Amino acid sequence: MNRVREYREKQGLSQFALSQKIGVARQTINLIENNKYNPSLNLCIRLAKVLGTDLNGLFWEEEDEK
Amino acid sequence: MKNKENFLTKCIKRFYGITGPLDEYKRQEINRIGNNSFIICWIYLMISNFIFFFCGYNHPGHAVIIYGGVNFIFLMSISFYIMIASYRSKITINEVSENNYKNEKRKIKYRMIISGIIFGLLIYLINPLTSVVVDHESYLNQIIHPTKRYLIQCILETVFWCLFMYLIMKNRTKKMK
């Protein structure tokens, strides 16, 4: 599982607000959060920038999480 | 973040009925639906051309009429597939904020009126072609001196089409909190 939802909630953003900030549809954010869609590297970077973190923080799975 | 849309992107969005941003997920789904449609079209064209080429040798008149009809049915079927596939992948949903909802509804109405006028004009110009072919009537005469019945028919068709499209567009627009 990625941590997009966790970081988004930390920032106090709704899915819609986040989607508007990075220029995608809300459904795309929903699909990413539910691991139903693998975003491109470009979109991952945009997500990380808006959520104030890096790619490792957002998408890297720790051993114990597996 | 907004990217400028080029003409081709606008055409793609109009064809699939996408009103929000054309992001990478939507592009991926469009590519999938488009590829499936292309493969079906390619197979259909290959087989139908082969069959009607041989049929046309012995019965050219019948072959032309049947080919036209079959093409039309195929076109309707592939359009139906595209409509259902777009709906199921949720790429046609347009989510707007609560503040923007009224504005969006107004935009849909405006768009429907414009497209209704274009549709009405096209219907007005295309419908008399049937009478030209079937009843051998003059095309220009029908356009310049239309009967009352024909005018009412055109207006009704346009109104029905506008209402139908408006309901589809309104159904696709969702209010977000």
gemmi code that builds the backbone of each chain (N, CA, C; Angstrom):
import gemmi

chains = {
    "A": [
        ("MET", (0.836, -1.217, 0.000), (0.000, 0.000, 0.000), (0.870, 1.267, 0.000)),
        ("ASN", (0.493, 2.242, -0.814), (1.227, 3.510, -0.768), (0.666, 4.405, 0.342)),
        ("ARG", (1.339, 5.519, 0.561), (0.924, 6.380, 1.681), (0.328, 7.708, 1.215)),
        ("VAL", (-0.221, 7.704, 0.022), (-0.779, 8.947, -0.519), (-1.922, 9.458, 0.361)),
        ("ARG", (-2.799, 8.540, 0.751), (-3.952, 8.944, 1.577), (-3.464, 9.549, 2.914)),
        ("GLU", (-2.475, 8.849, 3.519), (-1.946, 9.296, 4.820), (-1.373, 10.720, 4.723)),
        ("TYR", (-0.544, 10.941, 3.708), (0.075, 12.270, 3.552), (-0.958, 13.333, 3.175)),
        ("ARG", (-1.930, 12.929, 2.372), (-2.974, 13.882, 1.964), (-3.769, 14.339, 3.186)),
        ("GLU", (-4.116, 13.375, 4.038), (-4.892, 13.723, 5.237), (-4.052, 14.573, 6.194)),
        ("LYS", (-2.742, 14.276, 6.240), (-1.839, 15.086, 7.072), (-1.853, 16.543, 6.632)),
        ("GLN", (-1.919, 16.728, 5.328), (-1.923, 18.088, 4.763), (-3.304, 18.741, 4.847)),
        ("GLY", (-4.305, 17.944, 5.244), (-5.673, 18.452, 5.353), (-6.320, 18.711, 4.012)),
        ("LEU", (-5.920, 17.912, 3.029), (-6.487, 18.097, 1.680), (-7.519, 17.020, 1.382)),
        ("SER", (-8.553, 17.404, 0.660), (-9.502, 16.395, 0.178), (-8.944, 15.835, -1.134)),
        ("GLN", (-9.529, 14.714, -1.582), (-9.072, 14.137, -2.862), (-9.264, 15.146, -3.987)),
        ("PHE", (-10.382, 15.846, -3.931), (-10.698, 16.813, -4.983), (-9.687, 17.966, -4.994)),
        ("ALA", (-9.351, 18.463, -3.772), (-8.395, 19.580, -3.680), (-7.022, 19.159, -4.206)),
        ("LEU", (-6.609, 17.940, -3.822), (-5.311, 17.434, -4.286), (-5.321, 17.259, -5.812)),
        ("SER", (-6.422, 16.725, -6.320), (-6.497, 16.500, -7.768), (-6.402, 17.822, -8.532)),
        ("GLN", (-7.015, 18.857, -7.984), (-6.960, 20.171, -8.655), (-5.548, 20.760, -8.602)),
        ("LYS", (-4.834, 20.472, -7.487), (-3.469, 21.010, -7.359), (-2.508, 20.385, -8.351)),
        ("ILE", (-2.705, 19.091, -8.651), (-1.749, 18.452, -9.570), (-2.320, 18.247, -10.977)),
        ("GLY", (-3.533, 18.732, -11.196), (-4.094, 18.735, -12.558), (-4.545, 17.383, -13.075)),
        ("VAL", (-5.093, 16.552, -12.185), (-5.680, 15.285, -12.632), (-7.115, 15.217, -12.119)),
        ("ALA", (-7.836, 14.170, -12.524), (-9.210, 14.017, -12.046), (-9.209, 13.393, -10.645)),
        ("ARG", (-10.277, 13.640, -9.889), (-10.336, 13.085, -8.521), (-10.312, 11.558, -8.543)),
        ("GLN", (-10.945, 10.979, -9.584), (-10.986, 9.518, -9.677), (-9.579, 8.927, -9.735)),
        ("THR", (-8.672, 9.659, -10.403), (-7.289, 9.171, -10.530), (-6.637, 9.091, -9.153)),
        ("ILE", (-6.858, 10.115, -8.326), (-6.303, 10.117, -6.963), (-6.889, 8.941, -6.182)),
        ("ASN", (-8.180, 8.746, -6.322), (-8.861, 7.647, -5.631), (-8.273, 6.293, -6.055)),
        ("LEU", (-8.048, 6.136, -7.365), (-7.494, 4.875, -7.872), (-6.067, 4.655, -7.366)),
        ("ILE", (-5.279, 5.743, -7.294), (-3.896, 5.619, -6.806), (-3.914, 5.208, -5.325)),
        ("GLU", (-4.762, 5.875, -4.548), (-4.828, 5.578, -3.103), (-5.250, 4.131, -2.832)),
        ("ASN", (-6.104, 3.614, -3.706), (-6.580, 2.236, -3.520), (-5.746, 1.206, -4.284)),
        ("ASN", (-4.573, 1.649, -4.746), (-3.644, 0.762, -5.479), (-4.271, 0.105, -6.712)),
        ("LYS", (-5.195, 0.819, -7.364), (-5.814, 0.253, -8.566), (-5.216, 0.853, -9.828)),
        ("TYR", (-4.350, 1.830, -9.650), (-3.713, 2.447, -10.811), (-2.279, 2.828, -10.450)),
        ("ASN", (-1.336, 2.445, -11.305), (0.072, 2.803, -11.080), (0.387, 4.099, -11.804)),
        ("PRO", (0.615, 5.175, -11.053), (0.883, 6.457, -11.725), (2.259, 6.480, -12.382)),
        ("SER", (2.412, 7.370, -13.352), (3.715, 7.520, -14.007), (4.679, 8.210, -13.046)),
        ("LEU", (5.965, 8.142, -13.367), (6.976, 8.755, -12.507), (6.741, 10.261, -12.390)),
        ("ASN", (6.344, 10.843, -13.503), (6.073, 12.283, -13.536), (4.973, 12.670, -12.531)),
        ("LEU", (3.912, 11.876, -12.539), (2.796, 12.157, -11.624), (3.204, 11.889, -10.177)),
        ("CYS", (4.013, 10.840, -9.964), (4.505, 10.531, -8.604), (5.287, 11.718, -8.052)),
        ("ILE", (6.143, 12.311, -8.902), (6.966, 13.439, -8.457), (6.066, 14.619, -8.112)),
        ("ARG", (5.069, 14.875, -8.960), (4.145, 15.983, -8.684), (3.393, 15.758, -7.379)),
        ("LEU", (2.986, 14.509, -7.160), (2.280, 14.164, -5.920), (3.176, 14.417, -4.711)),
        ("ALA", (4.409, 13.927, -4.805), (5.347, 14.059, -3.685), (5.605, 15.526, -3.375)),
        ("LYS", (5.754, 16.342, -4.413), (6.028, 17.776, -4.208), (4.864, 18.449, -3.491)),
        ("VAL", (3.653, 18.171, -3.958), (2.468, 18.816, -3.363), (2.258, 18.333, -1.931)),
        ("LEU", (2.556, 17.050, -1.680), (2.329, 16.509, -0.346), (3.525, 16.742, 0.583)),
        ("GLY", (4.530, 17.425, 0.091), (5.681, 17.809, 0.911), (6.501, 16.631, 1.387)),
        ("THR", (6.693, 15.667, 0.516), (7.514, 14.503, 0.890), (8.333, 14.072, -0.326)),
        ("ASP", (8.948, 12.888, -0.225), (9.677, 12.381, -1.402), (9.072, 11.052, -1.867)),
        ("LEU", (9.611, 10.520, -2.955), (9.029, 9.299, -3.530), (9.137, 8.113, -2.575)),
        ("ASN", (10.281, 8.028, -1.861), (10.436, 6.927, -0.903), (9.341, 6.971, 0.152)),
        ("GLY", (9.107, 8.144, 0.668), (8.099, 8.308, 1.712), (6.706, 7.916, 1.232)),
        ("LEU", (6.442, 8.227, -0.009), (5.088, 7.965, -0.536), (4.887, 6.516, -0.979)),
        ("PHE", (5.908, 5.968, -1.651), (5.653, 4.687, -2.319), (6.519, 3.508, -1.846)),
        ("TRP", (7.579, 3.793, -1.051), (8.465, 2.680, -0.691), (7.857, 1.865, 0.442)),
        ("GLU", (7.769, 0.551, 0.235), (7.200, -0.311, 1.272), (8.307, -0.769, 2.219)),
        ("GLU", (8.083, -0.624, 3.519), (9.041, -1.129, 4.512), (8.856, -2.643, 4.601)),
        ("GLU", (9.921, -3.311, 5.044), (9.873, -4.780, 5.128), (8.721, -5.271, 6.007)),
        ("ASP", (8.567, -4.627, 7.202), (7.528, -5.093, 8.126), (6.114, -4.822, 7.621)),
        ("GLU", (5.991, -3.870, 6.670), (4.660, -3.563, 6.112), (4.168, -4.673, 5.191)),
        ("LYS", (5.156, -5.349, 4.552), (4.813, -6.408, 3.611), (4.181, -7.577, 4.347)),
    ],
    "B": [
        ("MET", (-2.763, 23.287, -11.589), (-1.856, 23.056, -12.722), (-2.659, 22.754, -13.987)),
        ("LYS", (-2.513, 23.598, -14.994), (-3.287, 23.384, -16.221), (-2.387, 23.365, -17.431)),
        ("ASN", (-2.578, 22.349, -18.261), (-1.813, 22.293, -19.501), (-2.675, 22.825, -20.626)),
        ("LYS", (-2.008, 23.458, -21.588), (-2.763, 23.935, -22.750), (-3.140, 22.744, -23.608)),
        ("GLU", (-4.392, 22.715, -24.040), (-4.842, 21.589, -24.851), (-4.709, 21.933, -26.323)),
        ("ASN", (-4.110, 20.999, -27.082), (-4.034, 21.254, -28.518), (-5.309, 20.759, -29.199)),
        ("PHE", (-5.387, 20.971, -30.491), (-6.618, 20.655, -31.234), (-6.965, 19.164, -31.153)),
        ("LEU", (-5.916, 18.320, -31.277), (-6.145, 16.872, -31.249), (-6.700, 16.430, -29.898)),
        ("THR", (-6.154, 16.990, -28.821), (-6.649, 16.658, -27.470), (-8.110, 17.053, -27.341)),
        ("LYS", (-8.443, 18.230, -27.868), (-9.835, 18.694, -27.806), (-10.754, 17.745, -28.570)),
        ("CYS", (-10.261, 17.271, -29.738), (-11.056, 16.337, -30.549), (-11.287, 15.038, -29.780)),
        ("ILE", (-10.215, 14.531, -29.145), (-10.319, 13.278, -28.383), (-11.339, 13.445, -27.262)),
        ("LYS", (-11.245, 14.575, -26.547), (-12.150, 14.822, -25.425), (-13.596, 14.909, -25.908)),
        ("ARG", (-13.800, 15.573, -27.030), (-15.149, 15.724, -27.567), (-15.702, 14.362, -28.010)),
        ("PHE", (-14.840, 13.564, -28.649), (-15.272, 12.258, -29.164), (-15.710, 11.325, -28.033)),
        ("TYR", (-14.921, 11.302, -26.943), (-15.236, 10.390, -25.843), (-16.152, 11.024, -24.796)),
        ("GLY", (-16.459, 12.297, -24.951), (-17.352, 12.973, -24.009), (-16.702, 13.278, -22.678)),
        ("ILE", (-15.397, 13.590, -22.703), (-14.675, 13.913, -21.466), (-14.730, 15.420, -21.244)),
        ("THR", (-15.126, 15.814, -20.036), (-15.223, 17.248, -19.789), (-14.172, 17.752, -18.791)),
        ("GLY", (-13.655, 16.872, -17.943), (-12.633, 17.290, -16.968), (-11.252, 17.298, -17.609)),
        ("PRO", (-10.191, 17.315, -16.780), (-8.841, 17.263, -17.364), (-8.537, 15.893, -17.954)),
        ("LEU", (-7.814, 15.895, -19.066), (-7.451, 14.624, -19.711), (-6.137, 14.152, -19.101)),
        ("ASP", (-6.226, 13.506, -17.947), (-5.001, 13.088, -17.255), (-4.520, 11.729, -17.765)),
        ("GLU", (-3.434, 11.241, -17.158), (-2.810, 10.023, -17.701), (-3.687, 8.782, -17.556)),
        ("TYR", (-4.500, 8.702, -16.498), (-5.389, 7.542, -16.349), (-6.421, 7.528, -17.484)),
        ("LYS", (-7.002, 8.718, -17.737), (-8.002, 8.808, -18.801), (-7.379, 8.495, -20.157)),
        ("ARG", (-6.144, 8.990, -20.361), (-5.457, 8.705, -21.621), (-5.239, 7.205, -21.797)),
        ("GLN", (-4.838, 6.549, -20.696), (-4.601, 5.110, -20.751), (-5.893, 4.362, -21.115)),
        ("GLU", (-6.992, 4.762, -20.499), (-8.275, 4.112, -20.772), (-8.733, 4.375, -22.209)),
        ("ILE", (-8.534, 5.625, -22.654), (-8.896, 5.975, -24.036), (-8.094, 5.129, -25.026)),
        ("ASN", (-6.795, 4.970, -24.727), (-5.947, 4.159, -25.613), (-6.432, 2.718, -25.653)),
        ("ARG", (-6.831, 2.205, -24.493), (-7.311, 0.810, -24.426), (-8.610, 0.666, -25.236)),
        ("ILE", (-9.564, 1.565, -24.988), (-10.854, 1.489, -25.690), (-10.649, 1.688, -27.191)),
        ("GLY", (-9.805, 2.668, -27.533), (-9.523, 2.957, -28.946), (-8.864, 1.789, -29.652)),
        ("ASN", (-7.919, 1.133, -28.974), (-7.237, -0.018, -29.567), (-8.201, -1.175, -29.792)),
        ("ASN", (-9.042, -1.432, -28.778), (-10.037, -2.505, -28.935), (-10.946, -2.224, -30.128)),
        ("SER", (-11.414, -0.973, -30.206), (-12.311, -0.597, -31.311), (-11.599, -0.755, -32.655)),
        ("PHE", (-10.335, -0.349, -32.699), (-9.587, -0.424, -33.948), (-9.452, -1.875, -34.410)),
        ("ILE", (-9.144, -2.768, -33.471), (-8.971, -4.187, -33.840), (-10.291, -4.751, -34.376)),
        ("ILE", (-11.397, -4.414, -33.688), (-12.714, -4.895, -34.152), (-13.009, -4.340, -35.547)),
        ("CYS", (-12.739, -3.028, -35.749), (-12.982, -2.394, -37.051), (-12.137, -3.051, -38.148)),
        ("TRP", (-10.899, -3.322, -37.822), (-9.971, -3.883, -38.805), (-10.453, -5.259, -39.264)),
        ("ILE", (-10.842, -6.094, -38.295), (-11.335, -7.435, -38.634), (-12.621, -7.324, -39.465)),
        ("TYR", (-13.519, -6.424, -39.033), (-14.790, -6.242, -39.753), (-14.538, -5.808, -41.197)),
        ("LEU", (-13.660, -4.819, -41.364), (-13.380, -4.308, -42.715), (-12.788, -5.389, -43.617)),
        ("MET", (-11.874, -6.160, -43.042), (-11.217, -7.198, -43.825), (-12.239, -8.227, -44.318)),
        ("ILE", (-13.087, -8.688, -43.398), (-14.059, -9.724, -43.751), (-15.163, -9.161, -44.658)),
        ("SER", (-15.723, -7.998, -44.274), (-16.861, -7.457, -45.043), (-16.445, -7.086, -46.464)),
        ("ASN", (-15.257, -6.504, -46.624), (-14.783, -6.148, -47.966), (-14.685, -7.386, -48.847)),
        ("PHE", (-14.129, -8.431, -48.268), (-13.946, -9.687, -48.991), (-15.299, -10.245, -49.430)),
        ("ILE", (-16.261, -10.298, -48.490), (-17.589, -10.871, -48.791), (-18.316, -10.026, -49.843)),
        ("PHE", (-18.358, -8.695, -49.631), (-19.152, -7.851, -50.532), (-18.487, -7.667, -51.895)),
        ("PHE", (-17.197, -7.867, -51.950), (-16.524, -7.808, -53.244), (-17.050, -8.923, -54.148)),
        ("PHE", (-17.185, -10.124, -53.592), (-17.674, -11.254, -54.380), (-19.183, -11.165, -54.618)),
        ("CYS", (-19.927, -10.702, -53.594), (-21.389, -10.539, -53.764), (-21.674, -9.496, -54.842)),
        ("GLY", (-20.891, -8.441, -54.856), (-21.101, -7.344, -55.788), (-20.937, -7.746, -57.239)),
        ("TYR", (-20.206, -8.815, -57.478), (-20.006, -9.273, -58.853), (-21.314, -9.721, -59.490)),
        ("ASN", (-22.099, -10.484, -58.728), (-23.352, -11.027, -59.269), (-24.548, -10.119, -58.998)),
        ("HIS", (-24.588, -9.482, -57.819), (-25.744, -8.635, -57.465), (-25.255, -7.270, -56.973)),
        ("PRO", (-24.745, -6.444, -57.887), (-24.138, -5.170, -57.431), (-25.117, -4.249, -56.705)),
        ("GLY", (-26.355, -4.162, -57.223), (-27.352, -3.270, -56.607), (-27.653, -3.655, -55.182)),
        ("HIS", (-27.932, -4.935, -54.985), (-28.242, -5.427, -53.642), (-27.044, -5.279, -52.713)),
        ("ALA", (-25.865, -5.589, -53.265), (-24.652, -5.556, -52.431), (-24.411, -4.162, -51.855)),
        ("VAL", (-24.624, -3.131, -52.701), (-24.382, -1.751, -52.237), (-25.339, -1.395, -51.102)),
        ("ILE", (-26.632, -1.733, -51.302), (-27.632, -1.385, -50.278), (-27.362, -2.145, -48.975)),
        ("ILE", (-27.095, -3.450, -49.112), (-26.860, -4.266, -47.900), (-25.570, -3.804, -47.196)),
        ("TYR", (-24.526, -3.507, -48.001), (-23.252, -3.074, -47.405), (-23.453, -1.780, -46.602)),
        ("GLY", (-24.218, -0.858, -47.183), (-24.496, 0.399, -46.474), (-25.209, 0.138, -45.161)),
        ("GLY", (-26.221, -0.738, -45.204), (-26.982, -1.061, -43.991), (-26.131, -1.737, -42.941)),
        ("VAL", (-25.339, -2.721, -43.388), (-24.483, -3.464, -42.450), (-23.451, -2.521, -41.834)),
        ("ASN", (-22.896, -1.617, -42.660), (-21.930, -0.639, -42.145), (-22.560, 0.227, -41.065)),
        ("PHE", (-23.795, 0.644, -41.310), (-24.486, 1.496, -40.346), (-24.704, 0.752, -39.022)),
        ("ILE", (-25.143, -0.503, -39.117), (-25.363, -1.302, -37.898), (-24.039, -1.487, -37.151)),
        ("PHE", (-22.963, -1.741, -37.920), (-21.653, -1.912, -37.289), (-21.213, -0.632, -36.583)),
        ("LEU", (-21.445, 0.496, -37.245), (-21.071, 1.790, -36.667), (-21.814, 2.031, -35.352)),
        ("MET", (-23.108, 1.691, -35.345), (-23.914, 1.860, -34.134), (-23.392, 0.954, -33.014)),
        ("SER", (-23.037, -0.294, -33.397), (-22.552, -1.254, -32.391), (-21.241, -0.781, -31.770)),
        ("ILE", (-20.325, -0.309, -32.621), (-19.014, 0.112, -32.102), (-19.177, 1.384, -31.250)),
        ("SER", (-20.116, 2.253, -31.648), (-20.377, 3.462, -30.842), (-20.937, 3.074, -29.481)),
        ("PHE", (-21.809, 2.071, -29.478), (-22.394, 1.595, -28.230), (-21.300, 1.022, -27.328)),
        ("TYR", (-20.379, 0.265, -27.920), (-19.263, -0.295, -27.137), (-18.441, 0.825, -26.510)),
        ("ILE", (-18.110, 1.849, -27.321), (-17.292, 2.963, -26.825), (-18.017, 3.681, -25.681)),
        ("MET", (-19.336, 3.853, -25.845), (-20.125, 4.544, -24.821), (-20.118, 3.764, -23.508)),
        ("ILE", (-20.354, 2.460, -23.608), (-20.420, 1.618, -22.404), (-19.041, 1.529, -21.739)),
        ("ALA", (-17.990, 1.319, -22.574), (-16.636, 1.181, -22.020), (-16.197, 2.474, -21.334)),
        ("SER", (-16.529, 3.622, -21.935), (-16.168, 4.920, -21.323), (-16.914, 5.096, -20.010)),
        ("TYR", (-18.171, 4.691, -19.992), (-18.969, 4.842, -18.782), (-18.421, 3.945, -17.662)),
        ("ARG", (-18.065, 2.700, -18.029), (-17.602, 1.753, -17.014), (-16.251, 2.147, -16.429)),
        ("SER", (-15.393, 2.756, -17.257), (-14.084, 3.168, -16.723), (-14.166, 4.551, -16.078)),
        ("LYS", (-15.364, 5.119, -16.041), (-15.652, 6.387, -15.357), (-14.826, 7.564, -15.875)),
        ("ILE", (-14.459, 7.525, -17.147), (-13.670, 8.642, -17.669), (-14.553, 9.816, -18.091)),
        ("THR", (-15.859, 9.563, -18.195), (-16.735, 10.640, -18.664), (-17.310, 11.481, -17.519)),
        ("ILE", (-17.080, 11.027, -16.271), (-17.634, 11.766, -15.132), (-16.918, 13.107, -14.979)),
        ("ASN", (-17.702, 14.136, -14.834), (-17.138, 15.471, -14.642), (-17.475, 15.942, -13.235)),
        ("GLU", (-16.463, 15.982, -12.373), (-16.718, 16.389, -10.990), (-16.428, 17.873, -10.830)),
        ("VAL", (-17.398, 18.594, -10.318), (-17.210, 20.036, -10.126), (-17.493, 20.387, -8.666)),
        ("SER", (-16.858, 21.447, -8.199), (-17.053, 21.858, -6.808), (-18.463, 22.422, -6.631)),
        ("GLU", (-18.913, 22.420, -5.380), (-20.283, 22.851, -5.075), (-20.534, 24.282, -5.562)),
        ("ASN", (-19.513, 25.148, -5.397), (-19.667, 26.553, -5.816), (-19.802, 26.684, -7.328)),
        ("ASN", (-19.140, 25.750, -8.014), (-19.078, 25.830, -9.479), (-20.233, 25.109, -10.161)),
        ("TYR", (-21.031, 24.387, -9.376), (-22.039, 23.492, -9.956), (-23.065, 24.232, -10.820)),
        ("LYS", (-23.556, 25.363, -10.289), (-24.573, 26.134, -11.027), (-24.002, 26.644, -12.348)),
        ("ASN", (-22.771, 27.129, -12.238), (-22.078, 27.653, -13.415), (-21.911, 26.562, -14.475)),
        ("GLU", (-21.567, 25.369, -14.007), (-21.359, 24.233, -14.905), (-22.669, 23.846, -15.588)),
        ("LYS", (-23.772, 23.891, -14.814), (-25.079, 23.558, -15.386), (-25.448, 24.553, -16.491)),
        ("ARG", (-25.117, 25.829, -16.219), (-25.393, 26.869, -17.215), (-24.564, 26.611, -18.477)),
        ("LYS", (-23.312, 26.213, -18.260), (-22.430, 25.930, -19.397), (-22.984, 24.789, -20.244)),
        ("ILE", (-23.495, 23.753, -19.560), (-24.059, 22.595, -20.279), (-25.249, 23.055, -21.119)),
        ("LYS", (-26.112, 23.885, -20.534), (-27.292, 24.376, -21.260), (-26.857, 25.150, -22.508)),
        ("TYR", (-25.861, 26.013, -22.319), (-25.361, 26.836, -23.428), (-24.802, 25.937, -24.543)),
        ("ARG", (-24.004, 24.929, -24.112), (-23.409, 24.008, -25.078), (-24.483, 23.236, -25.839)),
        ("MET", (-25.535, 22.839, -25.106), (-26.617, 22.069, -25.728), (-27.376, 22.916, -26.754)),
        ("ILE", (-27.564, 24.200, -26.429), (-28.273, 25.081, -27.372), (-27.471, 25.218, -28.672)),
        ("ILE", (-26.151, 25.436, -28.513), (-25.293, 25.578, -29.703), (-25.306, 24.296, -30.535)),
        ("SER", (-25.105, 23.153, -29.835), (-25.067, 21.901, -30.604), (-26.450, 21.570, -31.168)),
        ("GLY", (-27.511, 21.995, -30.476), (-28.872, 21.785, -30.972), (-29.101, 22.531, -32.267)),
        ("ILE", (-28.601, 23.761, -32.322), (-28.759, 24.559, -33.554), (-28.020, 23.875, -34.718)),
        ("ILE", (-26.805, 23.406, -34.435), (-26.026, 22.729, -35.486), (-26.737, 21.448, -35.930)),
        ("PHE", (-27.228, 20.683, -34.926), (-27.933, 19.434, -35.232), (-29.195, 19.710, -36.071)),
        ("GLY", (-29.954, 20.734, -35.648), (-31.178, 21.099, -36.353), (-30.904, 21.458, -37.798)),
        ("LEU", (-29.849, 22.252, -38.023), (-29.491, 22.654, -39.383), (-29.101, 21.446, -40.239)),
        ("LEU", (-28.312, 20.554, -39.631), (-27.876, 19.360, -40.365), (-29.074, 18.491, -40.744)),
        ("ILE", (-29.982, 18.312, -39.770), (-31.187, 17.504, -40.024), (-31.999, 18.144, -41.156)),
        ("TYR", (-32.124, 19.473, -41.090), (-32.901, 20.212, -42.083), (-32.324, 20.025, -43.488)),
        ("LEU", (-30.992, 19.948, -43.550), (-30.342, 19.817, -44.857), (-30.235, 18.368, -45.330)),
        ("ILE", (-30.161, 17.437, -44.392), (-29.938, 16.034, -44.777), (-31.249, 15.293, -45.057)),
        ("ASN", (-32.286, 15.566, -44.244), (-33.559, 14.836, -44.398), (-34.129, 14.844, -45.819)),
        ("PRO", (-34.135, 15.970, -46.524), (-34.731, 15.977, -47.883), (-34.025, 15.053, -48.872)),
        ("LEU", (-32.781, 14.650, -48.554), (-32.054, 13.750, -49.465), (-32.807, 12.436, -49.644)),
        ("THR", (-33.507, 11.995, -48.573), (-34.280, 10.746, -48.664), (-35.369, 10.887, -49.733)),
        ("SER", (-36.071, 12.043, -49.697), (-37.135, 12.253, -50.687), (-36.559, 12.351, -52.095)),
        ("VAL", (-35.368, 12.911, -52.211), (-34.728, 13.022, -53.533), (-34.503, 11.633, -54.110)),
        ("VAL", (-33.997, 10.729, -53.267), (-33.677, 9.383, -53.735), (-34.949, 8.552, -53.931)),
        ("VAL", (-35.858, 8.599, -52.949), (-37.043, 7.713, -52.989), (-38.135, 8.270, -53.909)),
        ("ASP", (-38.519, 9.554, -53.685), (-39.664, 10.108, -54.434), (-39.256, 10.976, -55.628)),
        ("HIS", (-37.974, 11.133, -55.879), (-37.443, 11.954, -56.979), (-37.960, 13.401, -56.920)),
        ("GLU", (-38.007, 13.939, -55.712), (-38.426, 15.346, -55.560), (-37.207, 16.258, -55.657)),
        ("SER", (-37.458, 17.550, -55.906), (-36.347, 18.495, -56.026), (-35.801, 18.839, -54.634)),
        ("TYR", (-34.478, 18.750, -54.496), (-33.851, 19.014, -53.192), (-34.000, 20.487, -52.814)),
        ("LEU", (-33.668, 21.364, -53.767), (-33.706, 22.810, -53.492), (-35.115, 23.275, -53.138)),
        ("ASN", (-36.093, 22.712, -53.834), (-37.488, 23.077, -53.576), (-37.880, 22.751, -52.131)),
        ("GLN", (-37.409, 21.609, -51.660), (-37.747, 21.196, -50.291), (-37.056, 22.082, -49.248)),
        ("ILE", (-35.856, 22.561, -49.607), (-35.102, 23.404, -48.665), (-35.692, 24.817, -48.625)),
        ("ILE", (-36.000, 25.346, -49.829), (-36.471, 26.739, -49.903), (-37.940, 26.850, -49.485)),
        ("HIS", (-38.761, 25.884, -49.898), (-40.196, 25.922, -49.530), (-40.558, 24.691, -48.704)),
        ("PRO", (-40.104, 24.647, -47.469), (-40.410, 23.456, -46.658), (-41.889, 23.437, -46.234)),
        ("THR", (-42.419, 22.239, -46.107), (-43.813, 22.129, -45.653), (-43.854, 22.345, -44.135)),
        ("LYS", (-45.047, 22.670, -43.642), (-45.212, 22.882, -42.201), (-44.856, 21.618, -41.428)),
        ("ARG", (-45.296, 20.519, -41.989), (-45.081, 19.220, -41.336), (-43.577, 18.938, -41.188)),
        ("TYR", (-42.845, 19.261, -42.261), (-41.407, 19.018, -42.248), (-40.706, 19.903, -41.222)),
        ("LEU", (-41.148, 21.157, -41.141), (-40.545, 22.083, -40.171), (-40.792, 21.611, -38.737)),
        ("ILE", (-42.050, 21.190, -38.475), (-42.385, 20.705, -37.127), (-41.575, 19.458, -36.789)),
        ("GLN", (-41.423, 18.597, -37.786), (-40.646, 17.366, -37.587), (-39.197, 17.705, -37.217)),
        ("CYS", (-38.598, 18.664, -37.934), (-37.216, 19.074, -37.664), (-37.091, 19.659, -36.255)),
        ("ILE", (-38.037, 20.523, -35.905), (-37.993, 21.170, -34.581), (-38.125, 20.114, -33.474)),
        ("LEU", (-39.067, 19.193, -33.654), (-39.265, 18.146, -32.644), (-38.016, 17.278, -32.488)),
        ("GLU", (-37.419, 16.905, -33.620), (-36.197, 16.086, -33.573), (-35.086, 16.820, -32.826)),
        ("THR", (-34.943, 18.123, -33.108), (-33.900, 18.923, -32.457), (-34.148, 19.027, -30.951)),
        ("VAL", (-35.409, 19.296, -30.584), (-35.734, 19.444, -29.156), (-35.488, 18.128, -28.426)),
        ("PHE", (-35.919, 17.025, -29.034), (-35.732, 15.714, -28.420), (-34.241, 15.415, -28.249)),
        ("TRP", (-33.470, 15.697, -29.277), (-32.021, 15.444, -29.234), (-31.353, 16.295, -28.151)),
        ("CYS", (-31.744, 17.587, -28.087), (-31.188, 18.501, -27.079), (-31.486, 17.991, -25.672)),
        ("LEU", (-32.735, 17.587, -25.446), (-33.127, 17.104, -24.122), (-32.346, 15.851, -23.746)),
        ("PHE", (-32.235, 14.934, -24.699), (-31.525, 13.676, -24.479), (-30.063, 13.950, -24.122)),
        ("MET", (-29.417, 14.824, -24.902), (-28.010, 15.143, -24.661), (-27.831, 15.887, -23.341)),
        ("TYR", (-28.779, 16.763, -23.028), (-28.699, 17.518, -21.781), (-28.761, 16.571, -20.578)),
        ("LEU", (-29.679, 15.598, -20.664), (-29.807, 14.640, -19.558), (-28.533, 13.814, -19.404)),
        ("ILE", (-27.942, 13.410, -20.526), (-26.685, 12.638, -20.462), (-25.588, 13.479, -19.810)),
        ("MET", (-25.452, 14.726, -20.279), (-24.392, 15.612, -19.761), (-24.612, 15.916, -18.282)),
        ("LYS", (-25.864, 16.121, -17.909), (-26.172, 16.451, -16.512), (-25.898, 15.237, -15.626)),
        ("ASN", (-26.195, 14.072, -16.147), (-25.971, 12.834, -15.411), (-24.478, 12.596, -15.167)),
        ("ARG", (-23.664, 13.063, -16.108), (-22.213, 12.869, -15.977), (-21.588, 13.861, -14.993)),
        ("THR", (-22.269, 14.956, -14.740), (-21.701, 15.980, -13.862), (-22.053, 15.681, -12.410)),
        ("LYS", (-21.030, 15.544, -11.590), (-21.254, 15.238, -10.167), (-20.774, 16.406, -9.301)),
        ("LYS", (-21.574, 16.646, -8.273), (-21.238, 17.745, -7.350), (-20.258, 17.228, -6.293)),
        ("MET", (-19.190, 17.995, -6.064), (-18.197, 17.592, -5.048), (-18.210, 18.567, -3.890)),
        ("LYS", (-18.082, 18.009, -2.667), (-18.057, 18.908, -1.492), (-16.628, 19.317, -1.178)),
    ],
}
model = gemmi.Model(1)
for chain_id, residues in chains.items():
    chain = gemmi.Chain(chain_id)
    for i, (resn, *xyz) in enumerate(residues, 1):
        res = gemmi.Residue()
        res.name, res.seqid = resn, gemmi.SeqId(i, " ")
        for name, pos in zip(("N", "CA", "C"), xyz):
            atom = gemmi.Atom()
            atom.name, atom.element = name, gemmi.Element(name[0])
            atom.pos, atom.b_iso = gemmi.Position(*pos), 0.0
            res.add_atom(atom)
        chain.add_residue(res)
    model.add_chain(chain)
structure = gemmi.Structure()
structure.add_model(model)
structure.setup_entities()
